Every structure is written in structure tokens, then in C-alpha cells.
Amino acid sequence: MFHRNGAPSPRNGPYYPPTQVSVAYNHNPQFIEGANRAFHVLEQERLPPYVWSPPPHFAPAMVPPQKPALNYRRKRPNADNTPYFEKRQRLDPPSHATASSALNWAPPPSRLPHQAVAAPSTPALSCLDPFGPSRHISTPHQGQTVPKSFNSLQVYAGDHLSRQMVELFEACQQQSIDLERKEVFRARLQEDIQSIFSVARLYLTGSSMNGLGCRSSDADLCLVITGNKKPDPVSVLSRLRKLFRKLSYVEGTCLIRAKVPILKFKEKGSDLEFDLNINNTVGIRNTFLLRSYAHADPRVRPMILVVKKWACHHQINDASKGTLSSYTLVLMVLHYLQTVRDPVLPSLQRDHPDCFSPCMEIDMVPEGSTHVPPYISRNQSSLGELLLGFLRYYASEFSWDKRVISVREATAFPKTYAQEWRKKFICVEEPFERNNVARAVHEKLKFDAIKAQFVQVRFCPFFLHLTFP
């Protein structure tokens, strides 16, 4: 069940022709109202607003008619709107979790995928469903859809550990209302920023946009300023800090002069925090790449959220302290899902280079990712099986000292003597810039501590009780 194939795996799922994606362009300034009035500038013709949404073809009901015998065990999503439920933030530890019972538990009748009503003790599945009907949020330049609940996730939760993972995911995942708040704030802030930088465009990036965030996740913003002269980030952020101090809805501004300078601030009267950078366009590109991976299979987002929580619980998820960044962990999970015996994910960049070209105009990046055709995996492993396989893979199978993780190629290629990989403990390739996103791990002591957490799974698979915040 946990057999590995180190060689690049062939594609196992069929592709279907891409569906037509509607991208709404409107060049009439009179049409734009409300938050969109920020775009009543001379650059309207060059940078038209658009509304982007992930393709509806991810629905698992799209089984090819010529292969009716194939059963992908996925339930057609409910078209009705799912009400919003406040999620509890902590989960009770299992009272009888054992290694022998983990992967043999049958789901209780109330949790079977064909039943419409969940068990009373289980929170209703809600929000952020890549397989359900989509709801648009009106934005000046950057539209997105907030998927709803999907019962098909329960198909992969037939054992006790898998059910715990689903419960943690449902309790902590970013809700529709969270993304809407961030988007409304972004639209308002862009309007004020354009009073001093008329051609600037503000993008919501990171885990808030790619679907891999928690309710408590900060929001990352990227301000793109084009022109013949490259702007100095610190100078721009200093001007913005002065502006933000005059805005009634912004507080707590703080300029961080790091390698990538950022301006930190909060929405006044709330706990919503933002990090703003200047022209870090690779962050926009990998946001929509990861969003496409997150929506390619229902197991991806729960897997990544649980791995992040596990790493944070064991204090190996902080690049500022010499351990793994969240971005590195995400790429490690995607790499594992690409290279299992029956891949859960393909390589989107390799198979669809036009959709994720590093040369694509930045304002077209959100649209480009919508043209990716669906990928249906033959892998039917449960969430618990994939989680334990992920931990065991990095504990005993992956060669840290000889291999480089590459999501771009869906493989681990040999280390070379290039500067990026030489004398590095962990090598994880950035999909667009192709540098090492794990370079923060530069001490052997920290590297050994990271490996030790993976190795522990071999002796105590159920040390992870999913009770941490």
C-alpha cells in the first residue's frame, strides 16, 4: 500500500477537452460601480477588469461516457447553497486510536457519502468546495470563486485517522466570509493607493487566495507597479506607510526592511492582518499554480492543512528560525502526491506550459490557470493512508542528500554542484524561479530535528491526535 516508485510516474488519469471559461471584460467606465470606481483612470483600456473563476470541469461527475464501468467513488455535489457554520477550533483527542484500527474502521452509517444528512456530532461540510457550484465575488481586477462543501471528501474518510483529518480541515479551513472580508478590504485599499500610484494594481496572494489557508491565516498582498523605471520597494512602502496612517480603516503599520521588504498592518477594529510587498510577481504566479493543484483533487487541501498543523505543532514550520516555511511544506506534499504509485496529481507546468508560463503578462495569470483541463486520479487511497505515506516517505525513502524536489517536473532529480543545491540540507525547487525555497534550513541541528519528526511516525503512527490549535 505504501510502495514507492522513485522514477517519474506516467499519467494515469484521462484528460478531457478544456471547457470554455467565461472571462468578463468591460471597457465601459459607466458599467463599473462601487468598489470598481478605482479603475476610472486612463489605464482602463490597457488593464481591463476581469472576473476569474476556476473551471467547473473539476466536478467528479464528469466521467467519460465511453467508460461507464469506471467508478471514481465520487458523489455529485449538491447544487443548493450550504449555510455557513461557525467551526470549533479544537477537536477532542481520540479515546481509542490504535495503529491496528486506524485503516480498518468502517465509516458509521451517518457518514456514508450517499446520505444527505451528517451525523449530529459532525460539523456540516461547508465552503471552499472545488467540485461544487461557484459563487462570484465582484472585484476591481481579481475575481475568484469560493467553492462550497463537497460530500465526496467523505469517500476518502473511511478510517478513524481520515475522519479526524476531515474534522480538523472543516474546523480550520478558511470560510467564504473570511475571503470576502479580505477581498473587500483589498478593493478599498487599492482605490486609496491609486491616489498616489495611479497605475498600481493590488493582488491578494498566498494561502488566502490559493485555497490552502486557515481561518487565522494572514492575508498577503502584492502591489504591482509598472513603468520604465523599477521602483525601489522600501521607498514605495515608506510612502504607503504615510498614506495608511491617514486611512480610518487601517492601523498598526510597520515597515520590515528584509530581503523582500514588506509593510505589515491590520484592519482597524478586527483581527485581520496583512503583509504587503512590491512587485513580487512570482508570488502571484505560484498563488494560482497552487490554487490549481488545490482544486485538482478533494484530498489535497485537507492533506496540506493537516501537514501544516503537524509541522507547527512540532515547531518545524518557521523559516525565520531555520526550519521549513509553509510554502516549502506545500511543495513537499504536492511532490509526494505526484510521485505515489498511482499519482494523485500531475505536473501542471509540464503538461500545460501555456497556462503557467513564467513569461505570461501578470494581469493574465489568473485567467491562464482557468484553461487547465481536469485530471481524475485512479488513486483511491484514504486521507489517512496518504498522510502516513507522506510521513514515511520523507522518513525513510527520500534521499535528502542526493535529490531535489521538483513539483515543476513531478519528480526528484539528482543534486548537482550548482550554487542553489551545493551544501544544502534540504533542496526544494521553486516552480518558477527554480531556486531553493528550503535554503532557510542551513544548520545541521535544525535539519536533524526536522528529520526526527518524520522518523517518529515509523514507531508511533498515532502520535498525531489532531488536537493542536
N, C-alpha and C positions, 0 to 999 in steps of 0.2 A: 504493500500500500504506500510505503514511503520510498519506493525505489526511485533513484535519480538517474537522469541521463545528462551527463555533462556537456554533450555535444549540442549544437544548435538544433532545436526541435522543429520539425516541419509543421506547417499549419494544419490543424486538424478540423477546424470548423469551416463551413462553407460561407462564402461571401455572396451577397446579393446586390443587385444594382443599386446605387445610391438613390435615395428618394429626393424629390425636389424640395429644397428648403426655401421657405419664403423669407426674403430679407427686404424689409420695408425701407425704401429710400423716399424722402420727400424733400424737394428743394424749395417748397413754398414757405416763406417765413411766417405767413399768416396761419399756417397749419399748426405750428409749434406753439403750445401753450404751457402755462405752469412752469415746471422746472426747466423745460426746454427753451425758455426765453434766453437762457445763457448763450445760445448759439445764434443769436441775431447779430452776427458780426460779418465782416467782409469775407471771411474764410468759409462761409456756409457752403458755397459751391464746391470747394475743394474737399472739405471734410463733412459730408452729409451725415446726419444721424442715422442710425440703423437699429433695428431690433433683431437680436440674435436669440435663437433657441436651439437646444440640442435636437438632433433629428429624431422624429418619432419612430424610426425603424428599429429602435432597440427593443421594442415590445417582443417578449418571448413567444407571443402567439404567432409570429411570422415564421412558421415552419414551412419549408418549401413543399408545395403541393405534390411534387413528384416523389417525395419520400414520406408518405403518410405513416410508415411504420416506425419512424424515429420518434422517440418520446423524450423530450428535453425536461420533463417534470416541472414545467413552469406554469403557473396559473395566469390566466388572462386577467389583467388588472381591472379593478373596479373603476368605472368612469365617474362615479359620484365623488363629490368633494369630501375629503376626510376632515372632520373637525380637529381643531388644534387642542392638544392636551399638554398640560404642564407636566414635564418629566421629572421624576425623582432623580436626585443627583448621586445617591449612593445605593448600592444593591446589597442585599443580605448575602453573607457567605453561604456556600452550600453546606448542608449539615451532614452529607454522606457522600462526598465526592471521592471516588477512588479511581485508580488507574484502570482497573478492570472494568468498571461500569461506565466509563466515560463514553466510549464509542459504541456501546451496545444498548443504550437506553432507547426504547421506542417512544415517540412523542405521544403525550396524552391525547385522548380524542379531541379535546377542545383546541389543540394546537395544530390539527391536521390542516393542510393547505386548502382543502375543498370546503371547509366550513367558514361561514361568513363572520361568525361572532367569536372573538377571542375569549380566552379564559378570564374570569373576573380578576384573578391575581396578576394578569399580564397587561401592561400598558398597551393601549391600541396603537398599532403601527401608524405612523403619520409622517408626512412631509418628505421632501427631498427624494422622490422616487424617480429614477431614470427611466422606469418602464411604464409609468402611468401617464395620464393626460397632463399637459403642461399649462402653467398659468404665467402670463407675461407681466413683467414689471416695466412700466414706462420709464425710460431713461433718456438723458440727452444724447449719449453716444454709445452706451454699452448696455444692451439688453441681455437678459438671462431668464431662464425658466427655473422655477423651484419645483422639482418633482415631488409627487405625493407618495403615500405609503405603498408598499408592494408586498402582498402576501406571499409572492414567490420566494422571498427570503426564508420563509418558514420551511421550504423544501430542504434547505441546507442546514436545518437546525434540529435534526432528529436525535442528537445525543445531548447529554447534560451540558458539556462544555460549550457546544454550539449554541444552546439556548441561553446560556449565560452571556455569550458574546452578543447575541441579538438584543438581549435586555440592556446590556451596557450601551450598545450602539443607540438604541431607542431613547435611553435616558440622557445621553450626552450629545447627540448629533445636533448640528445647527438647524434651527427651525425656520420655517418660511418667514415668520415675523422678524427674526434676527437679521436675515439677509435684507429684508425690506427696509429696516431701520438704517442699516449701513448704506444702502443704495440711496435713500432719501437724503441722508447726510452728505454723501458724495456729490449728489447733484447740486445741492445748495452750496457746498463749498466750492465746486467748480465755477459757479456763477460769480462768486466773490473773487476768486483767484483771477478770473478773466478781466477783472477791472484793472489789473496791473500787468498781466501776461495774456494778451488778447487771443493768441493762437494756441494757448496751452490746453491740453486735454487731460482729464484726470481719470485714471483707471482704478477700479477695485481689483486687487490681485490676491494671490496667496490662497490660503485654505478657506477663506470666506467665499471666494468665487469658484474654486475648483471642486467644492463639494466634500472636502476632506476635513473640514473644521468642526470644532465643538461649539457649544453654546458660549463658552467662555473665551473663545479664540479672539485675539486682537484682529483688527482689520488692517490690511496692508494697502497702501495707495501708491500709485506711481504717476507722477506728473510728467507728461511728455511735452517738451518744448522744442519745436523745430526751428531751424534757421541756418544761415550760413556760418554763424559763429557758435561753437559749442559752449553752452552756458556753464559757468562754474557752480557746481551743486551747493557748496557752502554759501556762496553769495546769494543764490536764489532762495535757499532755505532761510537765510537771515532776513531777507525781505518779507518772506511769507510769515515768519515769526512775528514781525512787527504788525503785519496785517491781521494775523489771527488774534492778537491781543486786543484788537478793536472790535472783534466779532462777538456778539452777545451769546452765541451758542457754542463757543469754543473756550476751553480753559486748560490750564496746566501745560503750556507749550514748553518744550525742552529740545534744544538742538544737540544732537550727538555727532561729534566730529570723528566718525570711524572711517574705515576704508571705504565703505559706502555710507556717506553721511545721511542721517535721517532726522526728521522732525517728529517728535512724539507729542501727542496732545490727546485730549479727551473731549467727548461731547458733554457740554455743561448739564449738570443735573442727572447724569446717568453714569453707568459703569463701562460705557463703550469707549475703548481706547483705539487710537490709530497710529500707524507708523507711515510716514510719507517720505518717499525718495524721489530723486530727479533722474529721469531718462534711463532708468534701469530696465530697459525694454526686454531683456532676456527673462525677467520675472513675468512679464505679460505673456510671452511665448510659452513658458513652461506651465503657467497657470492653465491655459486652455489645452495644452497637451495632457496634463494630469487630469483635467476635467473629463477629457475624452476617455482616458483609462478608467476613471472612477465610475463612469456611466456605462462601461462596456460589459460589466458583469455585476450582479447584485451582491456578490461576496467581497468585492474589492474594498468598498468603503468601510464595512464592519471590520474587516481584517486590518486595515490601516489604522483605524481608530483604536482598536484594542492593542496593537503593537505600540502605538504612541503612548498609550496609558501604561502599558507594561514597562516600557523604557523609562518613562518619567518616574514610575514607582521605584525603579531600581537605580535611579539617578545616573542614567547613561544617555540622557536626552537633553544635553545642553552644550552647544558648540563653544559658548563663551568659557566653559570650564574644561575644555579639551575632550569632550565626548561627542556624541552624534547629534547633528541637527535634525529637526523634524523632516526637512527635505531629503536628507540622506536616508533616513529610515523609510520614507515613502518609496524612494528608488530601490531600496533593498527588497521591500515587499513586492514591488512590481517585477523586479528581476526574478524572484522566486516563482511568482505566478506565471511568468513567461517560459520558465525552463523546467517545470514539472513534466512528468512523463506525458501526460495529456495536457497541453498548455491551457491555462485559464485565460490568458491574454496573448495577443500577438504583439509584434513590433509595429506600432502605428507609423513611426517615422520611416521605417524601411519599406513598408507596404504602401504607404500613401505619402510620398515625399512632397507632392504639390500642396497637400493640406497643411503641412508643418514645415514649410521651407524657412530656413533662417534668414532668407533674403526677402520674404514677404513684407509688404508695407505694414507697419504696425497697426494701423487702423483697420486692416483687413484680417488680422489674425483671428478675432472671434468668429468671423464668417467662415474662414478657411476650415476650421475644425468641424463645421457642421456637415461637410461633404464626405465624411468618413462612413463607408457602408458598415452594416452590422457584422459583428463577429459572435458566433454562437459556439461556445466551447463544448466538447464532448466530456470534459472532466466533470464528474458529479460528486466530487469529494465534499464532505460537510465542512462547515466553517472550523469546527474543532480539529478535524483532520488536517486542514490546511495550516492552521496555526501551529500545531505541533510539528508538522513537516517543515514549516519555515524555521522554527527554533532549532530543530535537529540539523537542518541543512547547514546553518551557519555555525552550529556547534561542532560538527564532525565531518562534513562533506566538502564545504567550500574551502579552497586554498587561499587564505588571506595573503600569504607571502608571494604567491605566484600569479594571481588572477586579478583582473579589473572588471568590476561590474558595469555592464553596459545595457541600459534599457533601450537605447537607440538601436542596437543590433540584436537585442533579445538573447544575449549570451554573456559569457565571461571570457574575455580574451586575455592572452598572456601579457604579463607585465613586460614593459620594455625599459630601456635606460633613459627614456625621455624625462625631462625635468619634473613633469607632473606626477610621475609614478615612482621615481627613484627615491629609495629610503623612506617610503611612506608605509605606515602600518595598515591602513585601510584605503583602498582605491575604488571610488565610485565616480563614474563619468557623468558630468553634466550633459544632458542630451543635446544642447545647442552649442554651448561654448566649448564643450569637451575637455574641461579642466576637472580637477579633483574636488568634489564637494565635501569629501571627508578629510580634507587636509587639516582640520582643527585637531584631529587625533594625532598629536605629534609626540606624545610621551608613552613609553612602553608600559608604564604603570597603569595609565588610563586604558590603553589598548587591552591589557590583560584583564582589567576589571570588566570591560565590555564583553570579551570572550567568555569570561566566567559566568555571566548571566545566561548566555546561550547554553553553556555546558550543563548548568544546573538542571535543565529540562530532562536530560538523559536519566537523572536519578530521581527526580521528583516532578513528574509532569503536572501535578496539580498544586504546585506552589502558588500558581496564579489563581486567586479566588475572585478576581474582578470586583473587589470591594473598595479599591482605592478611588479617590476623587478624580 
